[in-house]
Amino acid sequence: METAASLMLIAGASFTLLAAVGLLRFKDLFARMHAATKPATLGLILILGGTALVMPQTGAVAKLVLVILLQFITAPVAAHLIGRAAFRAGAELKPGTNLDEPSRQVRGRH
């Protein structure tokens, strides 16, 4: 059980590190939001899941599962709403973006 928990903790830390690198490397707001929510959410879920595997108390595990569920529900929804608001406010897309999906317009092809 401890081996599985350790692997989950390492994988979760790796995903969280990838999210941080993505925040630094990606060029526009929308790509950064993707990096901030998807791998960070998966990383947190893996870290909390690994922690729950080694916790002996049922109450503590229930709290960790509740945190996992709330994170899984709220982070992607919040990122979607922020992205939608940013798009409507006219946030710039990076120059290589060819398809403007929300307005269904094809931008200049390279």
VEXDREN-2710 file (C-alpha; in Angstrom, 1 decimal):
% VEXDREN-2710
k/r/px/py/pz
1/MET/0.0/0.0/0.0
2/GLU/2.9/2.3/0.8
3/THR/4.4/1.7/-2.6
4/ALA/1.3/2.7/-4.4
5/ALA/0.9/5.8/-2.2
6/SER/4.5/6.7/-2.9
7/LEU/4.1/6.3/-6.7
8/MET/0.9/8.4/-6.5
9/LEU/2.7/11.2/-4.6
10/ILE/5.6/11.2/-7.0
11/ALA/3.3/11.3/-10.0
12/GLY/1.2/14.1/-8.4
13/ALA/4.3/16.1/-7.7
14/SER/5.4/15.6/-11.3
15/PHE/2.1/16.8/-12.7
16/THR/2.1/19.8/-10.5
17/LEU/5.7/20.6/-11.6
18/LEU/4.6/20.3/-15.2
19/ALA/1.7/22.8/-14.5
20/ALA/4.2/25.3/-13.1
21/VAL/6.5/24.9/-16.1
22/GLY/3.5/25.3/-18.4
23/LEU/2.5/28.6/-16.7
24/LEU/6.0/29.9/-17.3
25/ARG/6.4/28.7/-20.9
26/PHE/3.1/29.1/-22.6
27/LYS/2.5/32.4/-24.4
28/ASP/-1.1/33.3/-24.1
29/LEU/-3.8/33.4/-21.4
30/PHE/-5.8/30.4/-22.7
31/ALA/-2.8/28.0/-22.9
32/ARG/-1.7/29.1/-19.4
33/MET/-5.2/28.4/-18.0
34/HIS/-5.0/25.0/-19.5
35/ALA/-1.7/24.3/-17.9
36/ALA/-2.9/25.7/-14.6
37/THR/-6.0/23.6/-14.3
38/LYS/-5.6/20.2/-16.0
39/PRO/-2.2/18.9/-14.8
40/ALA/-2.5/20.8/-11.4
41/THR/-5.9/19.3/-10.7
42/LEU/-4.7/15.8/-11.6
43/GLY/-1.5/16.4/-9.6
44/LEU/-3.5/17.4/-6.5
45/ILE/-5.9/14.4/-6.9
46/LEU/-2.9/12.0/-7.1
47/ILE/-1.3/13.6/-4.1
48/LEU/-4.4/13.5/-2.0
49/GLY/-5.2/10.0/-3.2
50/GLY/-1.8/8.8/-2.2
51/THR/-2.2/10.4/1.2
52/ALA/-5.6/8.8/1.6
53/LEU/-4.1/5.4/1.0
54/VAL/-1.8/5.6/4.0
55/MET/-4.2/7.5/6.4
56/PRO/-5.7/5.1/9.0
57/GLN/-8.6/7.3/10.1
58/THR/-11.8/7.0/8.1
59/GLY/-12.8/10.7/8.9
60/ALA/-9.5/12.0/7.5
61/VAL/-9.9/9.9/4.3
62/ALA/-13.5/11.2/3.9
63/LYS/-12.2/14.8/4.1
64/LEU/-9.5/14.1/1.5
65/VAL/-12.1/12.5/-0.8
66/LEU/-14.3/15.6/-0.4
67/VAL/-11.4/17.9/-1.3
68/ILE/-10.7/15.7/-4.4
69/LEU/-14.3/16.0/-5.5
70/LEU/-14.5/19.7/-4.9
71/GLN/-11.3/20.3/-6.8
72/PHE/-12.3/18.1/-9.6
73/ILE/-15.6/20.0/-10.0
74/THR/-14.5/23.6/-9.3
75/ALA/-11.1/24.1/-11.0
76/PRO/-12.2/23.2/-14.6
77/VAL/-15.4/25.2/-14.3
78/ALA/-13.6/28.3/-12.9
79/ALA/-11.0/28.1/-15.7
80/HIS/-13.7/27.8/-18.3
81/LEU/-15.6/30.9/-16.9
82/ILE/-12.4/32.9/-16.7
83/GLY/-11.4/31.9/-20.2
84/ARG/-14.8/32.8/-21.6
85/ALA/-14.7/36.2/-19.9
86/ALA/-11.2/36.8/-21.2
87/PHE/-12.3/35.9/-24.7
88/ARG/-15.3/38.2/-24.6
89/ALA/-13.1/41.0/-23.2
90/GLY/-10.8/40.6/-26.3
91/ALA/-7.8/38.8/-24.9
92/GLU/-5.1/38.3/-27.5
93/LEU/-4.5/34.9/-29.0
94/LYS/-1.0/33.9/-29.8
95/PRO/0.1/34.5/-33.4
96/GLY/0.1/30.9/-34.4
97/THR/-3.5/30.3/-33.6
98/ASN/-5.4/29.6/-36.8
99/LEU/-8.9/28.8/-35.6
100/ASP/-11.0/31.0/-33.3
101/GLU/-13.3/28.3/-32.1
102/PRO/-15.8/30.3/-30.0
103/SER/-16.6/32.6/-33.0
104/ARG/-16.0/29.9/-35.6
105/GLN/-13.7/32.2/-37.7
106/VAL/-10.6/31.0/-39.5
107/ARG/-7.8/33.4/-39.0
108/GLY/-5.0/34.0/-41.5
109/ARG/-3.3/30.8/-42.5
110/HIS/0.5/30.5/-42.3
END
